[in-house]
């Protein structure tokens, strides 16, 4: 017997998806707004009567309503990298020359695209259905925000291609939508949203998807992540295919035949940017050939085949009301301009760094002056000059303090003689900044633990040192009263604090805030010494012997672990149960098939994700690479391999299929046992 309600739900779903695609992607509509609303209401009512018929990707999810207790983390199959920046035509020319030299060609085809000022996002589809949407996070691990992204009507829930597909782009709020949102907020007496980018980012991270839906987000998709593995050889063809699948790609993109076309594109959009209905903070130029992208490869943080051109900064004049000194976690003293709030490049700016004492002296910056302010690269607020004609009578040159404003210790100059430093390692201001760094994504990566909350807890004397963070569970009610956080948010925060105890030791080493020791150096130290105790015992000679550890850094590390107060803090963390061991390395595995061999992964693996397999092989001594060359020892091939497979065949590089790979891993791990 036919299920008429089920058939009607399917029919309504197909119709509503069709109408949304027409309206948001094609800018046309075959039905009136009233007819669309009537069909949506009918589907909502049917789903209320028959909850078993409601899909997680139903068109009704576009209006939100899902309330999450927190965001699940996901490891990206391929890192979400940032782009390198250039700021003028000479630097663009250097980029083009470098590309041509590497590829040994006289001209390169590029794709020019506008750089949306929004929030980076990735979508993953399996069997033609949206599996999840995730933020960039730290580039390696992001947060799943599917329910909020489903509130964007232009995002397809289903596509005709049944293969695993990953698409990346930018979620944004249009200028018109931001204007209307602020008009409503003004009537309600609420603070106005400062800029579209922050509003979009904040909307995506709302735990209640109804709030996200009310913000009327939009998105453009500009990168087909695994296009090469699915047979594409050009970025432009991959983008056209995404458009064909129903993704909203930006029509402002243009194929460019070399450097002259790049400059023409810059000139065109420098004039055109203000007429667009969304903020752009620059332009992006990508090598169009996917095989050439593979040849060019990547640095640790950026692809070598793409560059972001940043527009010259917008400049405004505002009054400098005060100069306030802050002390960072390493003791670095920074003078900061407290400004009469002013809008610059879409943001309200009330603070800006003044760099150092020499900078203030060189520009003769005085309290009460009118200063020229701009955003460096449209991002960092920066004072660039003084309007001397508007200087007030009787103003006096600024005198840089001789003593730390927080602890009274006499300031000293850094080795470069540029920066002032507070030499007191236990200065209260340094402690606040050390705590902020400890919980940040550069440290223990404790989600929901923002800078403002750290400062509030410090000022309320609830946290003084690192180990106090792990006692906050005893102050739950105080936190809720003090910060106005809801019970769910506080519970999530406390849960995240507890989970951080299981972090691998490289995060803990970085979180300690040892000068010159960031995430990369921490990972090197963790892999070399295996646990924190071994590192603490190391002498300078042992440290210098490690690749990428210079004598200056080695001495800083050695001295850090000789300070009794630092050792006390570490012992307190041990008592709290933090992990002191490297969880990702097993040095008991000696020389084996993978030791020192350079490998490349291509295609989809059935036994694990590519990132997990990469980490596994690295733990066995292998060295991963993103591109195939004569130096590659072997290429691991999964289902639907891309151009890397073809290149490996052409170069005669050994190809290992998944079954053989698993046998090799089993043999190596068997030897270990």
PEMOKA-V547791 format. One record per backbone hydrogen bond with DSSP energy under -1.0 kcal/mol. CO is the residue of the C=O (numbers start at 1). NH is the residue of the N-H. Records with the same first field share a line. If there is no record, write none. Layout:
CO->NH / NH
//
This chain:
3->7
4->8
5->9
6->10
7->11
8->12
9->13
10->14
11->15
12->16
13->17
14->18
15->19
16->20
17->21
18->22
19->23
20->24
21->25 / 26
22->28
32->36
33->37
34->38
35->39
36->40
37->41
38->42
39->43
40->44
41->45
42->46
43->47
44->48
45->49
46->50
50->53
51->54
55->58
58->61
59->62
60->63
61->64
66->209
72->144
74->142
79->81
84->308
86->310
88->92
89->93
90->94
91->95
92->96
93->97
94->98
95->99
96->100
97->101
98->102
99->103
100->105
109->288
110->256
111->286
112->254
113->284
115->281
116->118
119->171
121->169
122->134
123->167
124->131 / 132
125->165
126->129
128->159
129->126
132->124
133->145
134->122
136->139
139->80
140->76
141->138
142->74
143->135
145->149
146->150
149->152
152->155
157->130
162->127
165->125
166->225
167->123
168->222 / 223
169->121
170->220
171->119
172->218
174->178
175->179
176->180
177->181
178->182
179->183
180->184
181->185
182->186
183->187
184->188
185->190
195->199
196->200
197->201
198->202
199->203
200->204
201->205
203->206
207->68
208->211 / 212
209->213
210->214
212->215
213->216
218->172
220->170
223->168
224->227
227->232
228->231
233->290
234->238
235->239
236->240
237->241
238->242
239->243
240->244
241->245
242->247
243->246
247->249
248->221
250->253
254->112
256->110 / 258
258->262
259->263
260->264
261->265
262->266
263->267
264->268
265->269
266->270
267->271
268->272
269->273
272->275
273->276
277->175
279->117
282->115
283->309
284->113
285->307
286->111
288->235
289->293
290->294
291->295
292->296
293->297
297->304
301->82
302->299
305->287
307->285
308->86
309->283
316->373
318->371
319->340
320->368
322->338
324->336
326->334
328->331
331->422
332->328
334->326
335->354
336->324
337->352
338->321 / 322
342->349
344->347
347->344
349->342
350->339
352->337
354->356
356->360
357->361
358->362
359->363
360->365
366->369
369->320
370->387
371->318
372->384
373->316
374->382
375->378
376->379 / 380
380->376
382->374
385->372
386->388
387->390
388->391
392->395
402->411
404->408
409->404
412->421
414->417
419->414
420->333
421->412
424->427
427->431
428->432
429->433
430->434
431->435
432->436
433->437
434->438
435->439
438->444
439->446
440->443 / 445
446->449
448->450
450->454
451->455
452->456
453->457
454->458
455->459
456->460
457->462 / 463
458->461
465->468
466->469
467->470
468->471
469->472
471->474
472->475
475->479
476->480
477->481
478->482
479->483
480->484
486->490
487->491
488->492
489->493
490->494
491->495
492->496
493->497
494->498
495->499
496->500
498->501
499->502
500->503
501->579
504->507
505->509
506->510
507->511
508->512
510->513
514->517
518->522
519->523
520->524
521->525
522->526
523->527
524->528
525->529
526->530
529->531
530->582
531->535
532->536
533->537
539->543
540->544
541->545
543->546
546->549
550->554
551->555
552->556
553->557
554->558
555->559
556->560
557->561
559->562
560->563
563->567
564->568
565->569
566->570
567->571
568->572
569->573
570->574
571->575
572->576
573->578
574->577
580->532
581->505
586->589
594->597
597->623
598->633 / 634
599->625
600->636
602->638
604->639
609->613
610->614
611->615
612->616
613->617
614->618
615->619
617->622
618->621
621->596
623->599
629->632
634->600
635->656
636->602
639->604
642->646
643->647
644->648
645->649
646->650
647->651
648->653
654->635
656->637
657->661
658->662
659->663
660->664
661->665
662->666
663->667
664->668
665->669
666->670
667->671
668->672
669->673
//
